[in-house]
Amino acid sequence: QVQLVESGGGLVQAGGSLRLSCVASGSIFRGSAMGWFRQAPGKQRELVAFIVNGGSTNYADSVKGRFTISRDNAKNMVYLQMNSLKLEDTAVYYCNRPGARERVDYWGKGTLVTVSS
């Protein structure tokens, strides 16, 4: 059974923090790099961070120094700690493999993050 379930989103003031969580089925997670994507209103989905199975990480310039991705291989979970949130971080956030394709691969429902002024 393929599964990607994101949680932890919400409404937060600019400068605040949120921690997102994602539980994935083993068929997606095990041995794979995992990433967090986001899709803002009217924009394409973009990859903001990913972590390989060994723990190395990579971040988009827009979130570098503010977001931290981590994973728990024993629980098939990926996390995204988001600090110093900005208005432009408002989006629906999704987890998936970094190479996941639109309309081809499975995607979860995402979790909405809204940053207010």
C-alpha positions as CSV (number, residue, x, y, z in Angstrom):
1,Q,0.0,0.0,0.0
2,V,1.5,3.3,-1.1
3,Q,1.2,6.0,1.5
4,L,2.4,9.5,2.1
5,V,0.7,11.4,4.9
6,E,1.9,14.9,5.8
7,S,0.9,16.8,9.0
8,G,1.9,19.7,11.2
9,G,0.9,22.6,9.1
10,G,-1.1,25.5,10.5
11,L,-1.3,29.3,10.9
12,V,1.8,31.0,12.2
13,Q,3.0,34.6,12.4
14,A,6.0,35.7,10.5
15,G,9.1,34.9,12.4
16,G,7.5,31.8,14.0
17,S,8.3,28.1,13.7
18,L,6.5,25.0,12.6
19,R,7.6,21.3,12.4
20,L,6.1,19.2,9.6
21,S,6.0,15.4,9.7
22,C,5.5,12.9,7.0
23,V,5.0,9.1,7.3
24,A,5.7,7.1,4.1
25,S,5.1,3.6,3.2
26,G,8.2,1.4,3.0
27,S,7.9,1.0,-0.7
28,I,8.5,4.8,-1.1
29,F,10.8,5.5,1.8
30,R,13.1,2.5,2.3
31,G,16.6,3.3,0.9
32,S,15.4,6.4,-0.9
33,A,16.2,10.0,-0.7
34,M,13.2,11.9,0.6
35,G,12.2,15.5,0.1
36,W,9.8,18.3,1.0
37,F,8.1,20.2,-1.7
38,R,5.8,23.1,-1.6
39,Q,3.2,24.7,-3.8
40,A,2.1,28.3,-3.3
41,P,-1.1,29.6,-4.8
42,G,-0.8,30.0,-8.5
43,K,2.7,28.5,-8.6
44,Q,4.3,25.2,-9.6
45,R,5.3,22.7,-7.0
46,E,9.0,23.2,-6.0
47,L,11.5,21.1,-4.1
48,V,12.7,22.9,-1.0
49,A,14.8,20.3,0.8
50,F,15.9,16.7,0.5
51,I,17.8,14.2,2.5
52,V,19.5,11.1,1.3
53,N,19.4,7.8,3.1
54,G,22.8,8.4,4.7
55,G,21.7,11.7,6.1
56,S,23.2,14.3,3.8
57,T,20.9,17.2,3.1
58,N,20.3,19.8,0.4
59,Y,18.2,23.0,0.5
60,A,16.8,25.5,-1.9
61,D,18.4,28.9,-1.5
62,S,15.1,30.4,-0.4
63,V,15.0,28.2,2.8
64,K,18.7,27.6,3.5
65,G,19.6,28.5,7.0
66,R,15.9,28.5,8.2
67,F,14.6,25.0,7.4
68,T,16.1,21.7,8.6
69,I,15.1,18.4,7.1
70,S,15.6,15.1,9.0
71,R,14.5,11.5,8.8
72,D,13.9,8.5,11.1
73,N,14.5,5.4,9.1
74,A,13.1,3.1,11.8
75,K,9.7,4.9,11.5
76,N,9.7,5.7,7.8
77,M,9.3,9.4,8.7
78,V,10.6,12.6,7.4
79,Y,10.5,15.9,9.2
80,L,10.9,19.6,8.2
81,Q,11.7,22.1,11.0
82,M,10.8,25.5,9.7
83,N,12.1,28.6,11.6
84,S,12.0,32.3,10.9
85,L,9.0,31.8,8.7
86,K,8.2,34.4,6.1
87,L,5.0,35.4,4.3
88,E,6.4,33.8,1.1
89,D,6.6,30.4,2.8
90,T,2.9,30.2,2.7
91,A,2.1,27.0,0.7
92,V,0.9,23.5,0.8
93,Y,3.8,21.3,1.7
94,Y,4.3,17.7,0.4
95,C,6.8,15.0,1.0
96,N,8.0,12.6,-1.6
97,R,11.1,11.3,-3.4
98,P,13.0,14.2,-4.9
99,G,12.4,12.8,-8.4
100,A,8.7,12.3,-8.0
101,R,6.7,13.4,-11.1
102,E,3.5,15.4,-11.4
103,R,0.5,13.3,-12.5
104,V,2.6,10.2,-12.7
105,D,3.8,9.3,-9.2
106,Y,1.7,9.1,-6.1
107,W,1.3,12.3,-3.9
108,G,-0.2,12.8,-0.6
109,K,-2.7,15.5,0.3
110,G,-0.1,17.8,1.8
111,T,-0.3,20.1,4.8
112,L,-1.1,23.8,4.6
113,V,1.2,26.3,6.1
114,T,0.0,29.9,6.3
115,V,2.3,32.6,7.5
116,S,0.6,35.8,8.5
117,S,2.0,39.3,9.2
